[in-house]
Amino acid sequence: MIIEKGNFMADKVLVTYFSVTGNTRAVAQKLAKVANADLKEIKPAKPYVGSELDYEDEKSRVNVEHNTDARPQMAAPVDVGDYDVVFVGYPLWFGVAAQIVRTFLESQDFAGKTIVTFATSGSSVEGANGEHLHGCAPKATWKTGRRFTPDVSEATLAQWVKELGL
Ligand SMILES: Cc1cc2nc3c(=O)[nH]c(=O)nc-3n(C[C@H](O)[C@H](O)[C@H](O)COP(=O)(O)O)c2cc1C
């Protein structure tokens, strides 16, 4: 997204996201379109499959990662060096961002950059604001994130981007 500031300054925007079942991806793709942003996926080195995702099983992969505050490895780095504004999208797992989002945030230098979170969920809302992640990128300027449903319209997302006043 090129945001005009005066006559010459411009911000470069990146939309990053982690998604297992496609809901967050659907929002990320629309957001990148309306914000005229680049789009990069946060991929796990080891994909989440089957019963690994069973949040009711306290021994499942997702439960163990959550309870141990794990940092699951990424398949490849997601570089944010070229960007001024980075949107970070994730599913809410146990009311907060999936742990790999912390891996990503801690892997990059966000000094001088703005981060805005967005999330999808079954019903949880609060963790979408991103506040629980601020410690993973303390040098960033954080803006309050929002929850969206996968069928959110491009118009709604465009209005949100406008309201953020980036
Ligand atoms: C391990 C796990 C934990 C979840 N925890 C929550 C939760 O606490 N609150 C909620 O509303 N939805 C929860 N969900 C549902 C997901 O947030 C929801 O399906 C999300 O849209 C999935 O995004 P994705 O398709 O991009 O992977 C959970 C799903 C999984 C797999």
The ligand as a Tripos MOL2 file, in Angstrom:
@<TRIPOS>MOLECULE
LIG
   31    33     1     0     0
SMALL
NO_CHARGES

@<TRIPOS>ATOM
      1 C1         -5.9680  -25.8560   18.8230 C.3       1 LIG1
      2 C2         -7.1230  -24.9520   18.5400 C.ar      1 LIG1
      3 C3         -7.5600  -24.0750   19.5320 C.ar      1 LIG1
      4 C4         -8.6280  -23.2130   19.2880 C.ar      1 LIG1
      5 N1         -9.0100  -22.3470   20.2790 N.ar      1 LIG1
      6 C5        -10.0150  -21.4690   20.0330 C.ar      1 LIG1
      7 C6        -10.4210  -20.5430   21.0410 C.ar      1 LIG1
      8 O1         -9.8570  -20.4760   22.1330 O.2       1 LIG1
      9 N2        -11.4670  -19.7120   20.7480 N.ar      1 LIG1
     10 C7        -12.1300  -19.7610   19.5650 C.ar      1 LIG1
     11 O2        -13.0530  -19.0030   19.3810 O.2       1 LIG1
     12 N3        -11.7550  -20.6280   18.5750 N.ar      1 LIG1
     13 C8        -10.7150  -21.4740   18.7860 C.ar      1 LIG1
     14 N4        -10.3190  -22.3400   17.7870 N.ar      1 LIG1
     15 C9        -10.9300  -22.2350   16.4510 C.3       1 LIG1
     16 C10       -10.0270  -21.4490   15.4700 C.3       1 LIG1
     17 O3         -9.6180  -20.2240   16.0440 O.3       1 LIG1
     18 C11       -10.7630  -21.1470   14.1680 C.3       1 LIG1
     19 O4        -11.2380  -22.3260   13.5860 O.3       1 LIG1
     20 C12        -9.8610  -20.3720   13.1940 C.3       1 LIG1
     21 O5        -10.6590  -19.6210   12.3100 O.3       1 LIG1
     22 C13        -8.9450  -21.2780   12.4000 C.3       1 LIG1
     23 O6         -8.1570  -20.4870   11.5350 O.3       1 LIG1
     24 P1         -7.4170  -21.0980   10.2660 P.3       1 LIG1
     25 O7         -8.4700  -21.7140    9.3740 O.co2     1 LIG1
     26 O8         -6.7740  -19.9100    9.6190 O.co2     1 LIG1
     27 O9         -6.4290  -22.1090   10.7440 O.co2     1 LIG1
     28 C14        -9.2690  -23.2260   18.0200 C.ar      1 LIG1
     29 C15        -8.8370  -24.1370   17.0350 C.ar      1 LIG1
     30 C16        -7.7760  -24.9850   17.2810 C.ar      1 LIG1
     31 C17        -7.3140  -25.9300   16.2150 C.3       1 LIG1
@<TRIPOS>BOND
     1     1     2 1
     2     2     3 ar
     3     2    30 ar
     4     3     4 ar
     5     4     5 ar
     6     4    28 ar
     7     5     6 ar
     8     6     7 ar
     9     6    13 1
    10     7     8 2
    11     7     9 ar
    12     9    10 ar
    13    10    11 2
    14    10    12 ar
    15    12    13 ar
    16    13    14 ar
    17    14    15 1
    18    14    28 ar
    19    15    16 1
    20    16    17 1
    21    16    18 1
    22    18    19 1
    23    18    20 1
    24    20    21 1
    25    20    22 1
    26    22    23 1
    27    23    24 1
    28    24    25 2
    29    24    26 1
    30    24    27 1
    31    28    29 ar
    32    29    30 ar
    33    30    31 1
@<TRIPOS>SUBSTRUCTURE
     1 LIG1         1 GROUP 0 **** ****
